[in-house]
Amino acid sequence: MKKTMKKLLSGVLAFVMLFMMQLVLPQNTTDVEAAVKYSFDKAYQNKTVYYIPDGNEVQYFELKIRNQPKATQIKNVTVKADKSSAGAFRAYARKGCIRVYYRAAGTVQVSCKIGKQKLTTKLYVKKYTNPFASFKIGKTDFTKRYANTNEFEYYHTKAVKNQKLTIRMKKGFLVKSVYAYGTGSRSVYDINKASYSQNKVSLNTAYSHIIVTVYDKAQKLTYNFDLYSYKE
């Protein structure tokens, strides 16, 4: 009887130890990937962005992936563009996202694999258009300065003192906010109007900076326009 009980206890102990080992042993990466559901974040699916021809910075957009996979988990990253923009796109895996670089407007399909899961979405890169119908400080007209870019450096020798800032947008665009640094004027947020004006704006310090944040209603895009002022 004692021998039988001893064998029984040994068997139970062996089973318990085997079960505990299963808990502490690391899971295979493929098993983890299969257990976690990955997908492009809803806010980044079929996303629209702008390509700005004369932008100084390298232009890219990051397509976020839910559940934050490591860059090493994201495999077979591919881009498939339409014929008119072939070669204008590159994509690389980064932690929790795929970064897509672009140097032209066009539509690109972005795909990757995480374990056995395949993810696919599209990125629509729209050609930039100047959203300003008018952008002036006093008699100085900056409107055409934004024909191909969203930033302009204004070098001047004469001080600009207490002039009126007036902004009027083209149809479909709104002024969301105006940030002012070194202008003697205030920053204003939550404007959300097709036109905006502010009195007593000055550009008489060594460096001034105005940022106009614009909203494109058709594309549902928000982006910034910078005016850098340098008094020589």
C-alpha positions in Angstrom: 0.0 0.0 0.0 2.9 2.4 0.9 4.6 1.6 -2.3 1.5 2.3 -4.3 1.0 5.6 -2.5 4.6 6.5 -3.1 4.3 5.9 -6.8 1.1 7.9 -7.0 2.6 10.9 -5.2 5.7 10.7 -7.4 3.5 10.7 -10.5 1.5 13.7 -9.2 4.7 15.6 -8.3 6.1 14.9 -11.8 2.9 16.2 -13.4 3.0 19.4 -11.3 6.6 20.1 -12.1 6.0 19.6 -15.8 3.0 21.9 -15.7 5.1 24.6 -13.9 7.9 24.3 -16.4 5.4 25.0 -19.2 4.4 28.2 -17.4 7.9 29.6 -16.9 9.4 28.5 -20.3 9.3 31.4 -22.8 6.9 31.1 -25.6 8.0 30.9 -29.2 8.0 34.3 -30.9 5.7 32.9 -33.7 3.2 31.7 -31.0 3.2 35.1 -29.4 2.6 36.8 -32.8 -0.2 34.4 -33.5 -1.8 35.1 -30.1 -1.7 38.9 -30.6 -3.9 40.5 -33.2 -2.0 43.2 -35.2 -3.6 45.7 -37.6 -2.9 49.2 -38.8 -4.5 51.6 -36.3 -7.9 52.8 -37.6 -6.8 56.4 -37.6 -3.9 55.5 -40.0 -5.8 53.3 -42.4 -6.1 54.8 -45.9 -4.5 58.0 -44.7 -4.1 61.2 -46.8 -1.1 63.4 -46.5 0.5 66.2 -48.5 3.7 66.3 -50.5 5.2 69.8 -50.4 7.7 70.2 -53.3 10.0 72.8 -51.6 9.8 71.5 -48.1 13.2 71.5 -46.4 12.8 68.4 -44.4 12.7 64.8 -45.6 9.0 64.0 -46.0 7.6 60.8 -44.4 4.6 59.5 -42.6 4.4 56.8 -40.0 1.6 54.2 -40.2 0.9 53.1 -36.7 0.3 49.4 -35.9 -1.9 48.3 -33.0 -0.2 46.4 -30.1 3.2 47.9 -30.8 5.2 45.2 -32.5 9.0 45.4 -32.5 10.7 46.5 -35.7 12.3 43.1 -35.9 8.9 41.4 -35.9 7.7 43.3 -39.0 8.8 41.5 -42.1 8.4 41.8 -45.9 7.7 45.5 -45.9 6.7 46.4 -49.5 5.2 49.4 -51.3 3.3 49.3 -54.5 2.8 52.7 -56.2 0.8 53.7 -59.3 2.9 54.0 -62.5 3.0 57.8 -62.4 4.9 57.8 -59.1 6.9 54.5 -59.3 10.1 54.8 -57.3 8.9 57.8 -55.3 8.2 55.8 -52.2 10.3 53.8 -49.7 9.1 52.1 -46.5 10.9 50.7 -43.4 9.8 48.9 -40.3 10.2 50.8 -37.0 8.9 50.0 -33.5 5.1 50.0 -33.7 4.9 51.4 -37.2 6.0 51.5 -40.8 7.6 54.7 -41.9 6.9 55.7 -45.5 9.2 58.2 -47.2 7.8 60.0 -50.3 9.1 62.5 -52.8 6.1 62.9 -55.1 2.3 62.8 -55.0 0.6 59.5 -55.7 -1.1 56.5 -54.2 0.9 53.7 -52.6 -0.2 50.4 -51.1 1.8 49.4 -48.0 2.0 45.8 -46.9 3.9 43.8 -44.3 3.8 40.5 -42.4 4.0 39.9 -38.6 4.3 36.2 -38.0 1.6 34.7 -40.3 -0.5 37.9 -40.2 -0.5 40.1 -43.3 -1.3 43.8 -43.0 -2.2 46.1 -45.9 -3.3 49.7 -46.2 -3.0 52.6 -48.6 -1.4 56.0 -48.2 -2.7 58.8 -50.4 -0.1 61.5 -51.0 -1.8 64.6 -52.4 -0.2 67.4 -54.4 0.2 70.5 -52.3 -1.7 73.7 -53.1 -1.3 77.1 -51.5 -4.3 77.5 -49.2 -3.9 81.3 -48.8 -6.0 83.7 -50.8 -4.2 86.5 -48.9 -1.5 86.6 -46.2 -0.2 90.1 -45.4 1.5 92.0 -42.6 0.8 95.7 -43.3 1.6 96.2 -47.0 4.0 93.2 -47.2 2.3 90.4 -49.1 3.5 86.9 -48.3 0.8 85.1 -50.2 2.8 83.9 -53.2 5.7 82.9 -50.9 3.7 79.7 -50.1 3.1 78.6 -53.6 5.4 75.6 -53.2 6.3 75.5 -49.6 4.9 75.8 -46.1 7.7 77.9 -44.7 9.4 81.2 -45.7 12.4 83.1 -44.3 11.9 86.8 -44.4 15.1 88.9 -44.2 14.6 92.6 -43.8 16.6 95.7 -42.7 13.7 98.0 -41.7 11.7 97.2 -38.6 8.0 96.3 -39.1 6.1 98.0 -36.3 2.5 97.8 -35.3 1.2 96.5 -38.6 -2.0 94.6 -39.2 -1.8 90.9 -39.8 -4.6 89.7 -42.2 -5.1 86.2 -43.4 -7.8 85.1 -45.8 -8.1 81.4 -46.9 -9.2 79.8 -50.1 -12.5 77.9 -50.2 -12.3 74.7 -48.2 -9.6 75.9 -45.7 -9.8 77.3 -42.2 -7.3 79.2 -39.9 -7.2 77.1 -36.8 -4.6 79.1 -34.8 -1.9 81.7 -35.0 1.2 81.4 -32.8 3.4 84.5 -32.5 6.9 84.7 -31.0 8.9 87.9 -30.9 6.1 90.0 -32.5 4.8 91.9 -29.6 1.4 90.3 -30.3 -0.5 87.4 -28.8 -1.0 83.8 -29.9 -4.6 82.9 -30.6 -6.0 79.3 -30.6 -9.3 77.8 -31.7 -10.0 80.3 -34.4 -11.5 77.9 -37.0 -12.5 80.6 -39.4 -11.9 81.3 -43.1 -10.3 84.7 -42.3 -8.4 86.3 -39.4 -6.8 89.6 -38.5 -4.8 91.0 -35.7 -3.6 94.6 -35.1 -0.2 95.8 -33.8 2.0 93.0 -35.1 5.7 93.9 -35.2 8.8 92.2 -36.7 11.4 94.4 -35.1 13.5 92.0 -33.1 16.5 90.0 -34.4 14.2 86.9 -34.7 10.4 86.6 -34.9 8.3 83.5 -35.7 4.7 83.2 -36.8 3.0 79.8 -37.2 -0.4 79.7 -38.9 -2.1 76.3 -38.4 -4.5 75.5 -41.3 -7.2 72.9 -41.6 -8.1 71.4 -45.0 -11.8 70.5 -44.7 -11.9 68.2 -47.8 -8.9 66.1 -46.8 -9.4 66.5 -43.1 -5.7 67.5 -42.7 -4.1 70.0 -40.3 -0.7 71.4 -41.0 1.5 74.4 -40.2 2.8 77.3 -42.2 5.9 79.1 -40.8 7.0 82.6 -41.3 10.6 83.2 -39.9 11.6 86.8 -39.7 15.2 88.0 -39.4 16.1 91.7 -38.9 19.5 92.3 -40.5 
